[in-house]
Amino acid sequence: MLQRIQTIWLLLAAICAFLGLQFPFYVGTNKEGIPSYILKGTDSIPLIVVTAAVGVIALVAIFLYKNRKLQLRVCV
């Protein structure tokens, strides 16, 4: 299962997606250096759903290693 490089990339994608639920995507500052905007993966329901779906789909695609064509379709 871990012999293919795409499995490693899919695992990294799943980890990053789930970490996106805990850590902010973007932290902006204004001219005075005060944080003015923070975008987290838990700011809105659609963002939570999309972030979690990306992580779950990446994990599911890892286990499709026997059927490479289906794994490619799921990734796309």
N, CA, C and O atoms as a printed pandas DataFrame, in Angstrom:
     atom_number atom_name residue_name chain_id  residue_number  x_coord  y_coord  z_coord
0              1         N          MET        A               1    0.825   -1.191    0.000
1              2        CA          MET        A               1    0.000    0.000    0.000
2              3         C          MET        A               1    0.872    1.259    0.000
3              4         O          MET        A               1    0.538    2.221   -0.693
4              5         N          LEU        A               2    1.951    1.285    0.736
5              6        CA          LEU        A               2    2.795    2.476    0.789
6              7         C          LEU        A               2    3.928    2.425   -0.236
7              8         O          LEU        A               2    4.875    3.207   -0.153
8              9         N          GLN        A               3    3.831    1.502   -1.208
9             10        CA          GLN        A               3    4.886    1.398   -2.198
10            11         C          GLN        A               3    4.801    2.499   -3.244
11            12         O          GLN        A               3    5.816    2.857   -3.841
12            13         N          ARG        A               4    3.628    3.036   -3.473
13            14        CA          ARG        A               4    3.458    4.056   -4.503
14            15         C          ARG        A               4    3.597    5.451   -3.902
15            16         O          ARG        A               4    3.206    5.697   -2.761
16            17         N          ILE        A               5    4.154    6.342   -4.683
17            18        CA          ILE        A               5    4.366    7.709   -4.209
18            19         C          ILE        A               5    3.041    8.432   -4.025
19            20         O          ILE        A               5    2.939    9.305   -3.162
20            21         N          GLN        A               6    1.998    8.088   -4.830
21            22        CA          GLN        A               6    0.732    8.786   -4.679
22            23         C          GLN        A               6    0.088    8.476   -3.332
23            24         O          GLN        A               6   -0.700    9.278   -2.831
24            25         N          THR        A               7    0.404    7.340   -2.741
25            26        CA          THR        A               7   -0.122    7.025   -1.416
26            27         C          THR        A               7    0.447    7.981   -0.378
27            28         O          THR        A               7   -0.269    8.434    0.515
28            29         N          ILE        A               8    1.722    8.285   -0.497
29            30        CA          ILE        A               8    2.347    9.232    0.428
30            31         C          ILE        A               8    1.720   10.614    0.260
31            32         O          ILE        A               8    1.430   11.292    1.246
32            33         N          TRP        A               9    1.510   11.032   -0.996
33            34        CA          TRP        A               9    0.902   12.343   -1.243
34            35         C          TRP        A               9   -0.531   12.386   -0.741
35            36         O          TRP        A               9   -0.957   13.403   -0.194
36            37         N          LEU        A              10   -1.282   11.309   -0.913
37            38        CA          LEU        A              10   -2.656   11.267   -0.418
38            39         C          LEU        A              10   -2.683   11.302    1.112
39            40         O          LEU        A              10   -3.553   11.940    1.705
40            41         N          LEU        A              11   -1.743   10.624    1.739
41            42        CA          LEU        A              11   -1.666   10.652    3.199
42            43         C          LEU        A              11   -1.338   12.058    3.687
43            44         O          LEU        A              11   -1.925   12.526    4.663
44            45         N          LEU        A              12   -0.407   12.734    3.021
45            46        CA          LEU        A              12   -0.083   14.112    3.380
46            47         C          LEU        A              12   -1.275   15.045    3.159
47            48         O          LEU        A              12   -1.504   15.960    3.950
48            49         N          ALA        A              13   -2.030   14.816    2.090
49            50        CA          ALA        A              13   -3.213   15.635    1.818
50            51         C          ALA        A              13   -4.262   15.439    2.899
51            52         O          ALA        A              13   -4.886   16.407    3.334
52            53         N          ALA        A              14   -4.467   14.201    3.340
53            54        CA          ALA        A              14   -5.443   13.927    4.400
54            55         C          ALA        A              14   -5.000   14.562    5.716
55            56         O          ALA        A              14   -5.818   15.143    6.429
56            57         N          ILE        A              15   -3.729   14.458    6.036
57            58        CA          ILE        A              15   -3.217   15.056    7.277
58            59         C          ILE        A              15   -3.375   16.572    7.241
59            60         O          ILE        A              15   -3.798   17.180    8.225
60            61         N          CYS        A              16   -3.039   17.177    6.116
61            62        CA          CYS        A              16   -3.175   18.632    6.001
62            63         C          CYS        A              16   -4.635   19.065    6.081
63            64         O          CYS        A              16   -4.942   20.105    6.663
64            65         N          ALA        A              17   -5.527   18.285    5.509
65            66        CA          ALA        A              17   -6.950   18.633    5.560
66            67         C          ALA        A              17   -7.458   18.585    6.998
67            68         O          ALA        A              17   -8.177   19.486    7.432
68            69         N          PHE        A              18   -7.093   17.553    7.730
69            70        CA          PHE        A              18   -7.562   17.453    9.105
70            71         C          PHE        A              18   -6.876   18.468   10.024
71            72         O          PHE        A              18   -7.478   18.928   10.995
72            73         N          LEU        A              19   -5.632   18.816    9.728
73            74        CA          LEU        A              19   -4.974   19.877   10.487
74            75         C          LEU        A              19   -5.590   21.237   10.177
75            76         O          LEU        A              19   -5.545   22.148   11.003
76            77         N          GLY        A              20   -6.161   21.367    8.995
77            78        CA          GLY        A              20   -6.846   22.604    8.629
78            79         C          GLY        A              20   -8.069   22.879    9.476
79            80         O          GLY        A              20   -8.525   24.020    9.559
80            81         N          LEU        A              21   -8.601   21.854   10.101
81            82        CA          LEU        A              21   -9.726   22.052   11.018
82            83         C          LEU        A              21   -9.260   22.609   12.363
83            84         O          LEU        A              21  -10.055   23.193   13.098
84            85         N          GLN        A              22   -7.993   22.435   12.685
85            86        CA          GLN        A              22   -7.465   22.890   13.969
86            87         C          GLN        A              22   -6.694   24.209   13.878
87            88         O          GLN        A              22   -6.763   25.038   14.785
88            89         N          PHE        A              23   -5.971   24.393   12.796
89            90        CA          PHE        A              23   -5.111   25.557   12.657
90            91         C          PHE        A              23   -5.654   26.491   11.584
91            92         O          PHE        A              23   -6.347   26.038   10.673
92            93         N          PRO        A              24   -5.357   27.776   11.670
93            94        CA          PRO        A              24   -5.886   28.718   10.670
94            95         C          PRO        A              24   -5.219   28.560    9.308
95            96         O          PRO        A              24   -4.040   28.220    9.206
96            97         N          PHE        A              25   -6.008   28.816    8.265
97            98        CA          PHE        A              25   -5.489   28.831    6.901
98            99         C          PHE        A              25   -4.732   30.124    6.642
99           100         O          PHE        A              25   -3.699   30.139    5.973
100          101         N          TYR        A              26   -5.269   31.208    7.188
101          102        CA          TYR        A              26   -4.738   32.528    6.870
102          103         C          TYR        A              26   -4.883   33.431    8.082
103          104         O          TYR        A              26   -5.929   33.444    8.730
104          105         N          VAL        A              27   -3.847   34.176    8.386
105          106        CA          VAL        A              27   -3.886   35.199    9.424
106          107         C          VAL        A              27   -3.356   36.477    8.789
107          108         O          VAL        A              27   -2.204   36.539    8.360
108          109         N          GLY        A              28   -4.203   37.485    8.735
109          110        CA          GLY        A              28   -3.809   38.748    8.135
110          111         C          GLY        A              28   -3.593   39.812    9.195
111          112         O          GLY        A              28   -4.179   39.755   10.276
112          113         N          THR        A              29   -2.760   40.767    8.883
113          114        CA          THR        A              29   -2.517   41.890    9.785
114          115         C          THR        A              29   -2.774   43.192    9.047
115          116         O          THR        A              29   -2.672   43.265    7.822
116          117         N          ASN        A              30   -3.110   44.213    9.816
117          118        CA          ASN        A              30   -3.291   45.532    9.216
118          119         C          ASN        A              30   -1.977   46.305    9.276
119          120         O          ASN        A              30   -0.940   45.723    9.594
120          121         N          LYS        A              31   -1.998   47.581    8.982
121          122        CA          LYS        A              31   -0.769   48.373    8.927
122          123         C          LYS        A              31   -0.071   48.490   10.275
123          124         O          LYS        A              31    1.149   48.637   10.341
124          125         N          GLU        A              32   -0.856   48.424   11.353
125          126        CA          GLU        A              32   -0.267   48.535   12.689
126          127         C          GLU        A              32    0.276   47.206   13.203
127          128         O          GLU        A              32    0.856   47.157   14.287
128          129         N          GLY        A              33    0.100   46.140   12.451
129          130        CA          GLY        A              33    0.602   44.835   12.877
130          131         C          GLY        A              33   -0.379   44.065   13.744
131          132         O          GLY        A              33   -0.017   43.035   14.314
132          133         N          ILE        A              34   -1.599   44.533   13.855
133          134        CA          ILE        A              34   -2.612   43.868   14.671
134          135         C          ILE        A              34   -3.335   42.839   13.795
135          136         O          ILE        A              34   -3.773   43.171   12.694
136          137         N          PRO        A              35   -3.467   41.574   14.278
137          138        CA          PRO        A              35   -4.203   40.586   13.483
138          139         C          PRO        A              35   -5.632   41.058   13.230
139          140         O          PRO        A              35   -6.379   41.338   14.168
140          141         N          SER        A              36   -5.998   41.141   11.968
141          142        CA          SER        A              36   -7.316   41.662   11.636
142          143         C          SER        A              36   -8.241   40.593   11.075
143          144         O          SER        A              36   -9.459   40.749   11.156
144          145         N          TYR        A              37   -7.719   39.532   10.518
145          146        CA          TYR        A              37   -8.566   38.507    9.950
146          147         C          TYR        A              37   -7.903   37.147   10.094
147          148         O          TYR        A              37   -6.731   36.974    9.762
148          149         N          ILE        A              38   -8.659   36.197   10.588
149          150        CA          ILE        A              38   -8.180   34.830   10.736
150          151         C          ILE        A              38   -9.184   33.915   10.052
151          152         O          ILE        A              38  -10.369   33.947   10.382
152          153         N          LEU        A              39   -8.733   33.105    9.112
153          154        CA          LEU        A              39   -9.595   32.157    8.415
154          155         C          LEU        A              39   -9.253   30.754    8.890
155          156         O          LEU        A              39   -8.161   30.249    8.629
156          157         N          LYS        A              40  -10.185   30.134    9.582
157          158        CA          LYS        A              40   -9.990   28.776   10.080
158          159         C          LYS        A              40  -10.924   27.834    9.341
159          160         O          LYS        A              40  -11.902   28.268    8.733
160          161         N          GLY        A              41  -10.623   26.555    9.396
161          162        CA          GLY        A              41  -11.448   25.545    8.750
162          163         C          GLY        A              41  -12.769   25.319    9.458
163          164         O          GLY        A              41  -13.616   24.573    8.967
164          165         N          THR        A              42  -12.954   25.951   10.602
165          166        CA          THR        A              42  -14.196   25.779   11.355
166          167         C          THR        A              42  -15.014   27.067   11.411
167          168         O          THR        A              42  -15.861   27.222   12.290
168          169         N          ASP        A              43  -14.770   27.991   10.483
169          170        CA          ASP        A              43  -15.486   29.265   10.493
170          171         C          ASP        A              43  -16.933   29.138   10.048
171          172         O          ASP        A              43  -17.801   29.838   10.570
172          173         N          SER        A              44  -17.207   28.268    9.103
173          174        CA          SER        A              44  -18.563   28.121    8.606
174          175         C          SER        A              44  -18.839   26.654    8.296
175          176         O          SER        A              44  -17.921   25.858    8.100
176          177         N          ILE        A              45  -20.111   26.321    8.255
177          178        CA          ILE        A              45  -20.509   24.938    7.999
178          179         C          ILE        A              45  -20.029   24.445    6.623
179          180         O          ILE        A              45  -19.500   23.336    6.537
180          181         N          PRO        A              46  -20.195   25.228    5.546
181          182        CA          PRO        A              46  -19.691   24.724    4.255
182          183         C          PRO        A              46  -18.181   24.488    4.247
183          184         O          PRO        A              46  -17.704   23.539    3.624
184          185         N          LEU        A              47  -17.436   25.338    4.927
185          186        CA          LEU        A              47  -15.986   25.164    4.986
186          187         C          LEU        A              47  -15.614   23.920    5.793
187          188         O          LEU        A              47  -14.661   23.223    5.444
188          189         N          ILE        A              48  -16.346   23.637    6.858
189          190        CA          ILE        A              48  -16.121   22.417    7.636
190          191         C          ILE        A              48  -16.388   21.192    6.776
191          192         O          ILE        A              48  -15.602   20.245    6.772
192          193         N          VAL        A              49  -17.496   21.211    6.050
193          194        CA          VAL        A              49  -17.878   20.066    5.221
194          195         C          VAL        A              49  -16.854   19.816    4.124
195          196         O          VAL        A              49  -16.456   18.674    3.893
196          197         N          VAL        A              50  -16.426   20.875    3.449
197          198        CA          VAL        A              50  -15.457   20.719    2.355
198          199         C          VAL        A              50  -14.114   20.234    2.889
199          200         O          VAL        A              50  -13.499   19.347    2.298
200          201         N          THR        A              51  -13.656   20.803    3.993
201          202        CA          THR        A              51  -12.368   20.413    4.557
202          203         C          THR        A              51  -12.386   18.956    5.011
203          204         O          THR        A              51  -11.445   18.208    4.745
204          205         N          ALA        A              52  -13.448   18.558    5.691
205          206        CA          ALA        A              52  -13.558   17.168    6.145
206          207         C          ALA        A              52  -13.708   16.222    4.959
207          208         O          ALA        A              52  -13.142   15.129    4.969
208          209         N          ALA        A              53  -14.461   16.627    3.938
209          210        CA          ALA        A              53  -14.657   15.771    2.766
210          211         C          ALA        A              53  -13.346   15.534    2.030
211          212         O          ALA        A              53  -13.086   14.422    1.571
212          213         N          VAL        A              54  -12.526   16.556    1.914
213          214        CA          VAL        A              54  -11.227   16.391    1.257
214          215         C          VAL        A              54  -10.376   15.383    2.020
215          216         O          VAL        A              54   -9.735   14.527    1.410
216          217         N          GLY        A              55  -10.364   15.475    3.335
217          218        CA          GLY        A              55   -9.588   14.532    4.142
218          219         C          GLY        A              55  -10.101   13.110    4.035
219          220         O          GLY        A              55   -9.313   12.173    3.911
220          221         N          VAL        A              56  -11.407   12.941    4.082
221          222        CA          VAL        A              56  -11.996   11.600    4.004
222          223         C          VAL        A              56  -11.790   10.999    2.612
223          224         O          VAL        A              56  -11.464    9.818    2.490
224          225         N          ILE        A              57  -11.977   11.797    1.574
225          226        CA          ILE        A              57  -11.789   11.293    0.211
226          227         C          ILE        A              57  -10.334   10.886   -0.016
227          228         O          ILE        A              57  -10.065    9.887   -0.684
228          229         N          ALA        A              58   -9.402   11.650    0.535
229          230        CA          ALA        A              58   -7.986   11.281    0.406
230          231         C          ALA        A              58   -7.701    9.964    1.119
231          232         O          ALA        A              58   -6.956    9.129    0.605
232          233         N          LEU        A              59   -8.284    9.772    2.293
233          234        CA          LEU        A              59   -8.086    8.510    3.014
234          235         C          LEU        A              59   -8.728    7.340    2.279
235          236         O          LEU        A              59   -8.151    6.254    2.223
236          237         N          VAL        A              60   -9.901    7.547    1.720
237          238        CA          VAL        A              60  -10.562    6.483    0.958
238          239         C          VAL        A              60   -9.736    6.131   -0.270
239          240         O          VAL        A              60   -9.603    4.956   -0.613
240          241         N          ALA        A              61   -9.182    7.138   -0.933
241          242        CA          ALA        A              61   -8.386    6.895   -2.137
242          243         C          ALA        A              61   -7.130    6.094   -1.840
243          244         O          ALA        A              61   -6.648    5.362   -2.704
244          245         N          ILE        A              62   -6.597    6.220   -0.643
245          246        CA          ILE        A              62   -5.409    5.436   -0.272
246          247         C          ILE        A              62   -5.712    3.951   -0.351
247          248         O          ILE        A              62   -4.882    3.166   -0.808
248          249         N          PHE        A              63   -6.899    3.567    0.094
249          250        CA          PHE        A              63   -7.243    2.154    0.139
250          251         C          PHE        A              63   -7.757    1.614   -1.194
251          252         O          PHE        A              63   -8.152    0.451   -1.279
252          253         N          LEU        A              64   -7.755    2.431   -2.215
253          254        CA          LEU        A              64   -8.099    1.989   -3.562
254          255         C          LEU        A              64   -6.844    1.681   -4.375
255          256         O          LEU        A              64   -6.864    1.779   -5.602
256          257         N          TYR        A              65   -5.764    1.314   -3.709
257          258        CA          TYR        A              65   -4.486    1.113   -4.381
258          259         C          TYR        A              65   -4.515   -0.062   -5.352
259          260         O          TYR        A              65   -3.698   -0.103   -6.272
260          261         N          LYS        A              66   -5.425   -1.018   -5.180
261          262        CA          LYS        A              66   -5.489   -2.158   -6.100
262          263         C          LYS        A              66   -6.124   -1.774   -7.431
263          264         O          LYS        A              66   -5.858   -2.405   -8.454
264          265         N          ASN        A              67   -6.958   -0.744   -7.418
265          266        CA          ASN        A              67   -7.624   -0.292   -8.636
266          267         C          ASN        A              67   -7.142    1.125   -8.924
267          268         O          ASN        A              67   -7.749    2.102   -8.486
268          269         N          ARG        A              68   -6.056    1.218   -9.658
269          270        CA          ARG        A              68   -5.397    2.511   -9.871
270          271         C          ARG        A              68   -6.250    3.486  -10.664
271          272         O          ARG        A              68   -6.201    4.691  -10.416
272          273         N          LYS        A              69   -7.039    2.980  -11.623
273          274        CA          LYS        A              69   -7.885    3.868  -12.424
274          275         C          LYS        A              69   -8.963    4.515  -11.556
275          276         O          LYS        A              69   -9.235    5.709  -11.684
276          277         N          LEU        A              70   -9.572    3.730  -10.679
277          278        CA          LEU        A              70  -10.586    4.287   -9.777
278          279         C          LEU        A              70   -9.943    5.251   -8.786
279          280         O          LEU        A              70  -10.532    6.279   -8.450
280          281         N          GLN        A              71   -8.748    4.931   -8.320
281          282        CA          GLN        A              71   -8.039    5.825   -7.403
282          283         C          GLN        A              71   -7.763    7.159   -8.085
283          284         O          GLN        A              71   -7.890    8.211   -7.457
284          285         N          LEU        A              72   -7.397    7.131   -9.328
285          286        CA          LEU        A              72   -7.132    8.364  -10.078
286          287         C          LEU        A              72   -8.427    9.172  -10.230
287          288         O          LEU        A              72   -8.413   10.392  -10.067
288          289         N          ARG        A              73   -9.540    8.506  -10.538
289          290        CA          ARG        A              73  -10.821    9.220  -10.672
290          291         C          ARG        A              73  -11.248    9.848   -9.364
291          292         O          ARG        A              73  -11.749   10.972   -9.350
292          293         N          VAL        A              74  -11.058    9.139   -8.266
293          294        CA          VAL        A              74  -11.422    9.686   -6.953
294          295         C          VAL        A              74  -10.553   10.883   -6.624
295          296         O          VAL        A              74  -11.042   11.866   -6.067
296          297         N          CYS        A              75   -9.292   10.821   -6.954
297          298        CA          CYS        A              75   -8.383   11.943   -6.669
298          299         C          CYS        A              75   -8.743   13.181   -7.498
299          300         O          CYS        A              75   -8.680   14.309   -7.009
300          301         N          VAL        A              76   -9.107   12.959   -8.719
301          302        CA          VAL        A              76   -9.450   14.091   -9.587
302          303         C          VAL        A              76  -10.747   14.690   -9.102
303          304         O          VAL        A              76  -11.234   15.660   -9.682
